[in-house]
């Protein structure tokens, strides 16, 4: 059986910890996006959805328990659709789509909602309480590396210099800027959300043109000198 993506939405992106979503829980974000998605398919019986698969890199505290099951209950208004949570760190959301596709190809399911939810404001990077295995941390500390140190190791192993990376980044912007205007247009499937900061009126948050909430446009005239002058963030 073939698998198709027939619809999709995402929320805007706000800064942590002082952005527009700083008082919103991950399950509230997921609920609103699912409701927006389902509004495009009024003819679909929600109970025909076989599963809701949600990726999350730090499934604890406000986004703990089984986040996938919670957003299924909250966003679909039915107890008939199960849900599960997947953790493959930064590839968690992408992995849920791969799992959904595989299940449909195998004939295990016909219709699945899949994606990722993460909020970095209430949950510290890495979680509230890190307890590494002492023996592993001593003998194989690299097993606990994050993406920053991993990237440094990959760059070193394959001799990828900072200059090579800057040139690659500039080339991406140059190609995008050189594309015909018709090819630069892309759909922006953002779901407008209602945030509720304490002691304030509800705020409707939707990405605006030129906003940091929307993917930045190609930088015309960029050169490798500019990114090379940027300060390297601490790892």
KANORRA-V911999 format. One record per pair of residues at least 4 apart in sequence whose C-alpha atoms are under 8 Angstrom apart, sorted by the first residue. I is the first residue (numbers start at 1). GAP is how many residues later the second one is. If there is no record, write none. Layout:
i-><I:I>
gap-><GAP:GAP>
//
This chain:
i-><1:1:1:1:2:2:3:3:3:4:7:8:8:9:9:9:9:9:9:9:10:10:10:10:11:11:11:11:11:11:12:12:12:12:12:12:12:12:13:13:13:14:14:14:14:14:15:15:15:16:16:16:17:17:17:17:18:18:20:20:21:22:22:22:23:23:23:23:24:24:24:24:24:25:25:25:25:26:26:26:26:26:26:27:27:27:27:27:27:27:27:28:28:29:29:29:30:30:30:30:31:31:31:31:31:32:32:32:32:33:33:33:34:34:34:34:35:35:35:36:36:37:38:44:45:46:46:46:47:47:47:48:49:49:49:49:49:50:50:50:50:50:50:51:51:51:51:51:51:51:52:52:52:52:52:52:52:52:52:52:53:53:53:53:53:53:53:53:53:53:53:54:54:54:54:54:54:54:54:54:54:54:54:54:55:55:55:55:55:55:55:55:55:55:55:55:55:56:56:56:56:56:56:56:56:56:56:57:57:57:57:57:57:58:58:58:58:58:58:58:58:59:59:59:59:59:59:60:60:60:60:61:61:62:62:63:63:66:66:66:66:67:67:67:67:68:68:68:68:69:69:69:69:69:70:70:71:71:71:72:72:72:72:72:72:73:73:73:73:86:86:86:86:87:88:88:91:92:92:93:93:93:93:93:94:94:94:95:96:96:96:96:97:97:97:98:99:100:100:100:100:101:102:103:103:103:104:104:104:104:119:120:120:123:123:124:126:132:132:132:133:134:135:136:136:136:137:137:137:137:141:145:145:146:147:148:148:149:149:150:151:152:153:154:154:155:155:155:156:156:160:160:161:162:162:163:163:163:164:165:166:166:166:166:167:167:167:168:169:170:170:170:170:171:172:173:173:173:173:173:174:174:174:174:174:174:175:176:176:177:177:177:179:179:180:181:190:190:191:192:192:192:192:193:193:193:194:194:194:194:195:195:195:195:196:196:196:196:197:197:197:207:207:207:208:208:209:210:210:212:222:223:224:225:226>
gap-><103:104:105:106:102:103:98:101:102:97:30:29:181:24:25:27:28:180:181:182:23:179:180:181:18:22:179:180:181:182:178:179:180:193:194:195:201:202:199:200:201:5:6:7:198:199:4:5:6:6:104:105:5:103:104:105:4:103:175:185:174:99:100:175:172:173:174:175:4:5:171:172:173:4:37:38:94:4:36:37:91:92:93:4:35:36:40:43:44:47:90:4:43:4:88:164:4:41:45:87:4:40:41:43:44:4:43:159:161:4:158:160:4:37:41:42:4:40:41:4:155:4:4:4:4:30:32:35:31:33:34:63:32:61:62:63:64:31:32:59:60:61:62:30:31:32:33:60:61:62:16:17:20:29:30:31:32:60:61:62:15:30:31:32:33:43:47:59:60:61:62:13:14:29:30:31:32:38:39:42:60:61:62:63:13:30:31:32:33:37:38:39:40:41:60:61:62:29:30:31:32:33:36:37:60:61:62:30:31:32:33:35:61:5:6:29:31:60:65:68:69:4:5:6:7:8:28:4:5:63:67:4:62:60:61:4:55:4:17:18:19:4:16:17:18:4:15:16:17:4:13:14:15:16:4:13:4:5:12:4:5:6:9:10:11:4:5:6:8:6:7:9:10:5:4:7:4:4:24:4:21:22:23:24:4:21:22:4:4:18:19:20:4:17:18:4:4:4:12:13:14:4:4:4:5:6:4:5:6:7:4:4:5:4:5:4:4:4:5:12:4:4:4:4:5:7:4:5:6:7:4:4:5:4:4:4:87:4:86:4:4:4:4:4:6:4:5:6:4:5:4:5:4:4:66:4:61:65:4:4:4:58:61:62:4:56:57:4:4:4:52:53:54:4:4:4:45:46:47:49:4:44:45:46:47:48:4:8:42:41:42:43:4:5:4:4:16:17:15:12:13:14:15:11:12:13:8:9:10:11:7:8:9:10:4:5:6:7:4:5:6:4:6:7:5:6:5:4:6:4:4:4:4:4:4>
//
